[in-house]
Amino acid sequence: MATESGKSFARRDRLLEIEKKVRGWWDEKDVFRAEPCEGTPKPGEKFFGNFPFPYMNGFLHLGHAFSLSKLEFAAAFHRLNGANVLLPFGFHCTGMPIKASADKLAREIQKFGNPPVFPKEAESVELQPEPEDAKFSVGLSDVEIAEFQKPEKWLTYFPPLAMEDLKDFGLGCDWRRSFITTDMNPYFDSFVQWQMRKLKDMGKIVKDKRYTVYSPLDDQPCADHDRASGEGVQPQDYTLIKMEVMPPFPPKFKALEGRKVFLAAATLRPETMYGQTNAWVLPEGKYGAFEVNDTDVFILTERAALNLAYQGFSKTPKATDVPSDAPDDYMALQVLKAKPAFREKFGVKDEWVVPFEIVPIINIPEFGDKAAEKVCLDLKIKSQNEKEKLAEAKRLTYLKGIYRWNHACWRMCRDESPRSKVIDKDQTY
């Protein structure tokens, strides 16, 4: 067969013809059908291979074929050596990616219609059609795409296509033993239930609470492989330092009279709070007063309050300042002390800054008890705008400060660690 360019693909076509004929012979003779041995097999007389189930939110790709080829070659080798080879194949349909994609499609159809009519000038990237639009990457019409609002559609559409691709690939699989996961397959579902019961009976499964990435939209945890992006992201443990606002309250707090009002600042290292000199507040930040119990009110951003509502801690736009050990805090304090105009710009009174000096709390062998000051001087950092140098300074002080330090407050805390002391005194949340 020749193309318009004059090139011949006769040899390629001949190979494809042979492939098709051989696959037909395999199917006719049940070459890859695996039956139990009559007796107990001796070592080397049987071989079982299994491939990690590919996820069925799209077509198989070259990476699947590359990885699978190693197992396929091994199975063929053992088969040629007379072993009874069992090679099944499963298709992974469990988890959030399919459900999340189906829900996202349903929201977009509700918002933009079907076929979709996008605004001429999308207000955000979220409103713009994705470059790899489903109908172009999968070859479906708008009407067909709408069917994928139901997760079950994904489970019936992609696995059969994947099976055909694997047959074209020449996989030596016993297709009687092909299956999908989820409770749409009662046999696999029963197997998983049996497995979980066995593990529970062995004491390997307990019901308890743990920190996890949570999706308010789906109202359930969103584990690592449940996310379309953000793999590797784990929960971050922050401690909120409670700084009580002392009466008399400013006029905006009049409605809160009779309640305890706290500024809540997040930190990764509560043990450094003994060296706290001040708190930073975003001048352009938008804060609200949120009840956390019957008596206490936290001043937070809406985002921070939402995180607290799900018992997850996130950075709040307020942060306490420990200039002895945090290079960014040290440089910010120096700027505030040295520049009256800068203080005036943000409404910072002289008495809030000028009288205060660094409070040494942690002694690091390489840096002494004022690590941030020494590292900033060593790196010749002159300004808060030297971001790269400050990042390196933070790396050095945090690296040494977390693992190699002596806390000046140990004696005060007696037998308790400074971290436990500050947390147990109800100064944190």
C-alpha positions as CSV (number, residue, x, y, z in Angstrom):
1,M,0.0,0.0,0.0
2,A,1.4,3.4,-1.0
3,T,0.5,6.8,0.2
4,E,0.2,10.0,-1.9
5,S,3.8,10.9,-0.9
6,G,5.0,7.7,-2.6
7,K,6.0,6.0,0.6
8,S,5.0,2.3,1.0
9,F,3.8,0.8,4.2
10,A,3.5,-2.7,2.8
11,R,5.8,-4.2,5.4
12,R,4.0,-2.5,8.2
13,D,0.6,-3.6,6.9
14,R,2.0,-7.1,6.6
15,L,3.0,-7.1,10.2
16,L,-0.4,-5.8,11.3
17,E,-2.1,-8.6,9.2
18,I,0.1,-11.2,11.0
19,E,-0.8,-9.7,14.4
20,K,-4.5,-9.9,13.6
21,K,-4.3,-13.5,12.5
22,V,-2.3,-14.5,15.5
23,R,-4.7,-12.8,17.9
24,G,-7.6,-14.6,16.2
25,W,-5.7,-17.9,16.8
26,W,-5.1,-17.1,20.4
27,D,-8.8,-16.4,21.0
28,E,-9.8,-19.6,19.1
29,K,-7.5,-21.8,21.0
30,D,-7.9,-20.1,24.4
31,V,-4.1,-19.9,24.6
32,F,-4.0,-17.7,27.7
33,R,-6.8,-19.5,29.6
34,A,-5.6,-20.5,33.0
35,E,-7.0,-23.6,34.7
36,P,-6.0,-25.0,38.1
37,C,-3.4,-27.8,38.2
38,E,-4.6,-31.3,39.0
39,G,-2.1,-31.7,41.8
40,T,0.1,-29.6,43.9
41,P,2.4,-27.8,41.5
42,K,6.2,-28.0,42.1
43,P,8.4,-24.9,42.3
44,G,8.5,-23.3,38.9
45,E,5.4,-25.0,37.6
46,K,3.1,-22.0,38.1
47,F,3.4,-18.3,37.7
48,F,1.0,-15.5,38.8
49,G,1.4,-12.0,37.5
50,N,-0.7,-8.9,38.3
51,F,-0.4,-5.3,37.0
52,P,-1.5,-2.3,39.1
53,F,-5.0,-1.5,38.0
54,P,-5.0,1.5,35.6
55,Y,-7.4,4.2,36.6
56,M,-10.4,4.5,34.3
57,N,-10.9,8.2,34.0
58,G,-9.5,8.1,30.4
59,F,-7.7,6.0,27.8
60,L,-4.6,4.0,28.4
61,H,-1.4,5.6,27.2
62,L,2.1,4.7,26.2
63,G,3.3,4.7,29.9
64,H,0.9,1.8,30.7
65,A,2.1,-0.2,27.7
66,F,5.8,0.4,28.7
67,S,5.3,-0.7,32.3
68,L,3.0,-3.6,31.4
69,S,5.5,-5.0,28.8
70,K,7.8,-6.1,31.6
71,L,5.1,-8.3,33.2
72,E,3.9,-9.5,29.8
73,F,7.4,-10.6,28.8
74,A,7.9,-12.4,32.2
75,A,4.5,-14.2,31.8
76,A,5.4,-15.3,28.2
77,F,8.8,-16.5,29.4
78,H,7.3,-18.7,32.1
79,R,4.7,-20.0,29.7
80,L,7.4,-21.0,27.2
81,N,9.1,-22.9,30.0
82,G,6.0,-24.9,30.7
83,A,4.6,-23.1,33.7
84,N,0.9,-22.7,34.3
85,V,0.6,-19.0,34.0
86,L,-2.3,-16.9,35.4
87,L,-2.4,-13.3,34.3
88,P,-5.7,-11.5,35.1
89,F,-6.4,-7.8,34.6
90,G,-8.3,-5.3,36.7
91,F,-9.6,-1.7,36.0
92,H,-9.5,0.7,38.9
93,C,-12.7,2.8,39.2
94,T,-12.7,3.4,43.0
95,G,-11.9,6.8,44.5
96,M,-12.6,10.5,44.1
97,P,-11.1,11.4,40.7
98,I,-14.0,10.0,38.6
99,K,-16.6,11.4,41.1
100,A,-14.9,14.8,41.2
101,S,-14.7,14.9,37.4
102,A,-18.4,14.0,37.0
103,D,-19.5,16.5,39.6
104,K,-17.3,19.2,37.9
105,L,-18.9,18.5,34.6
106,A,-22.4,18.7,36.1
107,R,-21.6,22.1,37.6
108,E,-20.2,23.4,34.3
109,I,-23.3,22.2,32.3
110,Q,-25.6,23.8,34.9
111,K,-23.6,27.0,34.6
112,F,-22.9,27.2,30.9
113,G,-25.5,25.0,29.4
114,N,-25.1,22.1,26.9
115,P,-23.7,22.7,24.4
116,P,-21.8,25.2,26.6
117,V,-21.9,28.9,25.9
118,F,-18.9,30.5,27.5
119,P,-18.7,34.3,28.2
120,K,-16.7,36.2,25.6
121,E,-14.3,37.5,28.3
122,A,-14.1,34.9,31.1
123,E,-13.7,36.6,34.4
124,S,-11.3,34.0,35.7
125,V,-9.3,31.0,34.4
126,E,-12.0,28.8,36.0
127,L,-14.6,30.1,33.6
128,Q,-12.4,29.5,30.5
129,P,-12.7,26.2,28.5
130,E,-9.8,24.0,29.4
131,P,-7.3,23.5,26.5
132,E,-7.7,19.7,26.7
133,D,-11.5,19.8,26.4
134,A,-13.1,16.4,26.9
135,K,-14.8,16.3,23.5
136,F,-11.5,16.9,21.7
137,S,-9.4,14.5,23.7
138,V,-12.0,11.7,23.8
139,G,-13.9,12.3,20.6
140,L,-17.3,12.7,22.0
141,S,-20.2,15.1,21.0
142,D,-21.7,17.5,23.5
143,V,-24.7,15.2,23.9
144,E,-22.5,12.3,24.7
145,I,-20.4,14.3,27.1
146,A,-23.4,15.1,29.2
147,E,-23.9,11.5,30.0
148,F,-20.6,11.6,32.0
149,Q,-22.3,13.7,34.7
150,K,-23.0,10.3,36.2
151,P,-19.9,8.5,37.6
152,E,-21.4,5.1,36.5
153,K,-21.0,6.2,32.8
154,W,-17.2,6.3,33.2
155,L,-17.2,2.8,34.5
156,T,-19.0,1.4,31.5
157,Y,-17.3,3.5,28.9
158,F,-13.6,3.4,29.4
159,P,-12.9,-0.2,30.6
160,P,-14.1,-1.9,27.4
161,L,-12.0,0.5,25.3
162,A,-9.0,-0.2,27.5
163,M,-9.6,-4.0,27.1
164,E,-9.6,-3.6,23.3
165,D,-6.4,-1.6,23.4
166,L,-4.7,-4.3,25.6
167,K,-5.8,-7.0,23.1
168,D,-4.3,-5.0,20.3
169,F,-1.2,-4.7,22.4
170,G,-1.1,-8.5,22.5
171,L,-1.5,-9.0,26.2
172,G,-1.5,-12.6,27.1
173,C,-4.3,-12.3,29.6
174,D,-7.1,-14.6,30.7
175,W,-9.9,-12.2,30.0
176,R,-12.4,-14.3,32.0
177,R,-10.6,-12.9,35.0
178,S,-11.0,-9.2,34.0
179,F,-12.9,-7.0,36.3
180,I,-13.7,-3.5,37.5
181,T,-13.6,-2.3,41.1
182,T,-16.4,-0.5,43.1
183,D,-19.7,-2.0,44.2
184,M,-20.9,-2.1,40.6
185,N,-18.9,-5.4,40.6
186,P,-20.5,-7.4,43.5
187,Y,-17.8,-10.0,43.4
188,F,-15.0,-7.5,43.9
189,D,-17.1,-5.6,46.5
190,S,-17.6,-8.8,48.5
191,F,-13.8,-9.5,48.3
192,V,-13.0,-6.1,49.7
193,Q,-15.6,-6.5,52.5
194,W,-14.2,-9.9,53.4
195,Q,-10.7,-8.4,53.4
196,M,-11.7,-5.5,55.7
197,R,-13.5,-7.9,58.1
198,K,-10.4,-10.1,58.3
199,L,-8.1,-7.1,59.0
200,K,-10.5,-5.8,61.7
201,D,-10.6,-9.2,63.4
202,M,-6.8,-9.2,63.4
203,G,-6.8,-5.8,65.1
204,K,-5.2,-4.1,62.1
205,I,-8.2,-1.6,61.6
206,V,-9.4,0.9,64.2
207,K,-11.9,3.7,64.0
208,D,-10.4,6.9,65.1
209,K,-9.8,10.6,64.2
210,R,-6.9,11.7,62.2
211,Y,-5.8,14.9,60.4
212,T,-6.5,14.8,56.7
213,V,-7.0,17.0,53.6
214,Y,-10.8,17.6,53.5
215,S,-13.1,18.6,50.7
216,P,-16.1,20.7,52.0
217,L,-17.5,20.6,48.4
218,D,-17.7,16.7,48.5
219,D,-18.1,16.6,52.3
220,Q,-15.5,13.9,52.8
221,P,-11.7,13.4,53.1
222,C,-9.7,13.9,49.9
223,A,-6.7,11.6,50.0
224,D,-3.6,11.9,47.9
225,H,-4.7,9.9,44.9
226,D,-8.3,11.3,45.1
227,R,-7.1,14.7,43.8
228,A,-6.7,15.7,40.2
229,S,-3.7,17.8,41.2
230,G,-1.8,18.5,44.4
231,E,-0.4,15.0,44.9
232,G,1.9,14.9,47.9
233,V,0.1,17.7,49.8
234,Q,-0.4,16.7,53.4
235,P,-2.2,18.3,56.4
236,Q,-0.1,21.0,58.0
237,D,-0.2,21.3,61.8
238,Y,-0.4,24.9,63.0
239,T,-0.9,26.2,66.5
240,L,-3.0,29.3,67.0
241,I,-1.6,31.7,69.6
242,K,-4.4,33.5,71.5
243,M,-3.6,37.1,72.2
244,E,-6.3,38.7,74.3
245,V,-7.6,42.1,73.4
246,M,-7.7,44.0,76.7
247,P,-10.7,46.3,77.4
248,P,-11.7,49.0,76.9
249,F,-12.5,47.8,73.4
250,P,-12.3,50.1,70.3
251,P,-15.7,51.3,68.9
252,K,-15.8,48.5,66.3
253,F,-15.8,45.9,69.1
254,K,-18.7,47.4,71.1
255,A,-21.0,44.5,70.2
256,L,-18.4,42.1,71.7
257,E,-18.5,43.6,75.2
258,G,-18.7,41.0,77.9
259,R,-16.9,38.4,75.7
260,K,-13.2,37.5,75.6
261,V,-11.8,38.7,72.3
262,F,-8.5,37.3,71.0
263,L,-6.3,37.9,68.0
264,A,-5.4,34.4,66.8
265,A,-2.0,34.1,65.1
266,A,-0.8,30.9,63.5
267,T,2.7,29.4,64.1
268,L,4.6,26.2,63.2
269,R,6.8,26.6,66.3
270,P,4.8,27.5,69.5
271,E,8.0,26.9,71.6
272,T,9.4,30.1,70.2
273,M,6.6,32.2,71.6
274,Y,8.6,33.0,74.7
275,G,10.6,35.3,72.5
276,Q,7.5,37.0,71.0
277,T,7.8,40.8,70.7
278,N,4.8,41.8,68.7
279,A,2.2,40.7,66.2
280,W,1.8,41.5,62.5
281,V,-1.5,42.4,61.0
282,L,-2.1,43.0,57.3
283,P,-3.0,46.6,56.8
284,E,-5.2,45.8,53.8
285,G,-6.5,42.6,55.4
286,K,-10.2,42.1,56.0
287,Y,-11.0,40.5,59.4
288,G,-14.2,39.4,61.1
289,A,-15.2,38.4,64.6
290,F,-16.0,34.7,64.9
291,E,-17.5,32.9,67.9
292,V,-15.5,29.8,68.8
293,N,-17.5,28.9,71.9
294,D,-19.9,30.5,74.3
295,T,-17.4,33.0,75.8
296,D,-14.6,33.5,73.3
297,V,-14.4,35.4,70.0
298,F,-11.5,35.2,67.5
299,I,-10.5,37.9,65.2
300,L,-9.8,36.1,61.9
301,T,-10.2,36.2,58.2
302,E,-13.1,34.3,56.7
303,R,-10.7,31.8,55.2
304,A,-9.1,31.1,58.6
305,A,-12.5,30.8,60.2
306,L,-13.6,28.3,57.6
307,N,-10.5,26.2,58.2
308,L,-11.2,26.3,62.0
309,A,-14.8,25.2,61.4
310,Y,-13.4,21.9,59.9
311,Q,-10.7,21.7,62.6
312,G,-8.0,22.3,60.1
313,F,-5.3,24.9,60.8
314,S,-4.1,27.3,58.1
315,K,-2.0,30.4,58.0
316,T,-4.0,33.3,59.3
317,P,-3.1,36.8,58.0
318,K,-1.9,37.6,61.5
319,A,1.4,36.3,62.7
320,T,3.4,36.7,65.9
321,D,6.9,38.1,65.6
322,V,10.0,36.3,67.0
323,P,13.0,38.4,65.8
324,S,15.6,36.4,67.7
325,D,15.1,33.3,65.5
326,A,13.1,34.4,62.4
327,P,15.1,36.4,59.8
328,D,12.0,37.9,58.2
329,D,10.8,39.1,61.6
330,Y,14.3,40.5,62.6
331,M,14.5,42.6,59.4
332,A,10.9,43.8,59.7
333,L,11.6,44.9,63.3
334,Q,14.8,46.7,62.3
335,V,12.9,48.6,59.5
336,L,10.2,49.6,61.9
337,K,12.6,50.9,64.5
338,A,14.8,52.7,62.0
339,K,12.1,54.4,59.8
340,P,9.6,56.7,61.6
341,A,7.9,57.4,58.2
342,F,7.3,53.7,57.7
343,R,5.7,53.4,61.2
344,E,3.5,56.4,60.5
345,K,2.4,55.0,57.1
346,F,0.8,51.9,58.8
347,G,-0.3,53.6,62.0
348,V,2.3,51.9,64.3
349,K,3.0,54.0,67.4
350,D,6.6,54.6,68.5
351,E,5.9,53.0,71.9
352,W,4.8,49.8,70.2
353,V,8.2,49.3,68.7
354,V,11.1,51.6,69.7
355,P,11.5,50.4,73.4
356,F,11.6,46.7,72.5
357,E,14.7,44.6,71.8
358,I,15.2,41.0,70.8
359,V,14.3,38.4,73.4
360,P,16.9,35.6,73.3
361,I,15.2,32.2,73.9
362,I,17.0,29.5,71.9
363,N,20.7,28.9,71.8
364,I,22.0,27.3,68.6
365,P,25.7,26.2,68.8
366,E,26.6,27.8,65.4
367,F,24.6,31.0,65.8
368,G,24.3,31.7,69.5
369,D,21.0,33.0,71.1
370,K,20.2,35.6,68.4
371,A,20.3,33.3,65.4
372,A,18.3,35.6,63.1
373,E,20.5,38.6,63.8
374,K,23.8,36.7,63.2
375,V,22.6,35.1,60.0
376,C,21.3,38.4,58.6
377,L,24.6,40.0,59.4
378,D,26.6,37.1,57.9
379,L,24.6,37.2,54.7
380,K,24.8,41.1,54.6
381,I,21.0,41.4,54.4
382,K,20.1,45.1,54.3
383,S,16.4,45.1,53.4
384,Q,13.2,43.1,53.6
385,N,13.2,43.1,49.8
386,E,16.2,40.7,49.5
387,K,13.9,37.7,49.3
388,E,16.5,35.2,48.1
389,K,18.9,36.0,50.9
390,L,16.1,36.0,53.5
391,A,14.9,32.6,52.2
392,E,18.4,31.2,52.7
393,A,18.6,32.8,56.1
394,K,15.3,31.2,57.1
395,R,16.5,27.8,55.8
396,L,19.7,28.0,57.9
397,T,18.0,29.1,61.1
398,Y,15.1,26.7,60.8
399,L,17.3,23.8,59.9
400,K,19.5,24.3,63.0
401,G,16.8,25.7,65.2
402,I,14.5,22.8,65.0
403,Y,17.1,20.0,65.5
404,R,20.0,21.5,67.3
405,W,19.0,23.9,70.1
406,N,18.9,24.5,73.8
407,H,15.8,26.4,75.0
408,A,16.4,29.1,77.5
409,C,13.0,28.5,79.0
410,W,13.6,24.8,80.0
411,R,14.4,25.8,83.6
412,M,11.2,27.9,83.9
413,C,9.2,25.0,82.4
414,R,10.7,22.5,84.9
415,D,10.1,19.0,83.5
416,E,7.9,20.1,80.6
417,S,9.0,21.1,77.2
418,P,8.4,24.7,76.2
419,R,6.1,23.5,73.4
420,S,3.9,21.6,75.9
421,K,4.0,24.5,78.4
422,V,2.6,27.1,76.0
423,I,0.0,24.8,74.6
424,D,-1.2,23.5,78.0
425,K,-1.7,26.9,79.5
426,D,-4.7,27.5,77.3
427,Q,-2.8,30.2,75.4
428,T,-3.3,28.3,72.1
429,Y,-6.0,26.8,70.1
